[in-house]
Amino acid sequence: MNAKVGAGIVNIITESLYDRPIVVFREYVQNSVDSFGKSKIDEDEFFTKIWLDNSNLCFLDNGNGISRNEFYNKMIDIANSEKKRAEHIGYKGIGRLSGLPYCNKLIFINICSFKNNDFQEFYIDGSKYKELKNKLNDYDLDDLMNEIGTYSDHLKGNKLAKIQSILNLHKDIFTKQDTGFLVILEKVTHVLMQTIASADFYQELGWLLPVKFKDELYESNVKYLLEDLNEPIPQRSVIPAKSYNIRFNDKIIERPITKNMLRDYTCMIDLNYAVGFHSFNRDKIAIARGNSFFGIRLYIDNFFLCDENELIPILVNSGLIKHSISELIQSVRGIGAILYITDKINISTNARRTFIELTDKDSFDFLELLAEFVRNIYKARYELSKYRRNKDVMEQNSEKLEQLRESANLALQKLASDVITVEVEYSVPKEFDDFDDIEKKKFIKQKLTNDMNTRIKEYLSQTTSFDYVNATMDFITWLVSNKNDKL
């Protein structure tokens, strides 16, 4: 016996689960990425194109599409998916309806063969959806979709000509792949149009979707870090930052991080269930105005999952951190961090894809690791602030100041999982010439240590040759050849 559902189930699935217009972009790009996983062409040949044509929003990809004999059943089955849970992307099978509340008609075109103009169509009438969603009538799930949807196995006449005219504008992506999928949100609502028209919309897509880092970052000292994140994790077959060619209105979408958004220290982080990187300043942990790379962003399959706005309240309400939510949010916004979930067997997302499912020991262990990371950020901010407040009022060689400096260094080292020190500019003291030789040596040692740490970091970011025995001489040679560079 087929299960009976109220017509309002569609409302629950769409408007309740997908209550932010921008998630429409995530859901349809996820469907595209999923289809790429079954294709045999090179990854550089995969394309997802998104564009707004008057009031119609379109999503086109050159993935494998859906086999002809499965298309209809896929379209009417909104609650199930054959994808393995570990794959995660759209595994609940309901993402395809996310655009329904935001348009008059939701059209799905299965591109069986671009060359042969072989297309299938299933569209959902938005007016019927709005009429039925508040009714109490019971339907079989299949009957409900048939009530609001219309299926065509072969497009002909004007419908065929319309789709041909759209696809011919993008025929370049079908040179090596003859199949694909097209989604059209016809006559999108004012709410979705406002989202697209917002000043930061393009940047929001860059944070949301699985896109590439800007080329300029591969010319900076984080080059090797980013390259590591684009390699498979051993024994998990997961590429943390796997990215795709995604365009909006023919403009490539990139992760919106530039070189000048990075702080003076950037390093990898491994939380067992996730890896990533974080960037912070060694002199203070503070919000940098105008820098949009701030806080903690959590990703799965390189799709945005949540940030500190969702994470921090859960950590506090779970009793994992004792400080106030506002204090912690302010602290983590003093750094920039991206974390990619790599253990997709033990960590899964909730139905809304806004956080992880907290259902077993692994998920709570991961939550504890996230809490420890946040505590380390808070501690570093606190210790650096205490040191900075006192360094100008205490004597440079006082025992108390040395204790504060050491506490700040320890907090930084815990945050970085590396031996780093407070980034302090040691200016020549006014009384330098009056100090004895021991004191002068102390100040000179401080300056040399600070300057050399900076140069060593710069050298390691540039070198491509690694010789352990001659490492010191190689570094000295590099220093001499770059002696005119500013320290």
Secondary structure, DSSP 8 states (H G I E B T S, - for coil): ---EEETHHHHIIIIIT--STTHHHHHHHHHHHHHHTT--S-GGG-EEEEEEETTEEEEEE-S----GGGHHHHHH--S---S-GGG-TTTTS-GGGTTGGGEEEEEEEEEEETTTTEEEEEEEEHHHHHHHTT---EEEHHHHHHHHEEEESS--HHHHHHHHHHHHTTGGGGSS---EEEEEEEEE-HHHHHHHHSTTHHHHHHHHS--EE-GGGGGSTTHHHHHHHTS-BTTTTB-TT---EEEETTEE-EE---GGGS-SEEEEEE-SSEEEEEEE-SS-----TT----EEEEEETTEEEEEHHHHHHHHHHTTS--S-HHHHHHHHTTSEEEEEE--TTT--B-TTSSSB---SHHHHHHHHHHHHHHHHHHHHHHHHHHHHHHHTTS-TT-HHHHHHHHHHHHHHHHHHTS-----------TTGGGS-HHHHHHHHHHHHHHHHHHHHHHHHHH-----STTHHHHHHHHHHHTTTS--
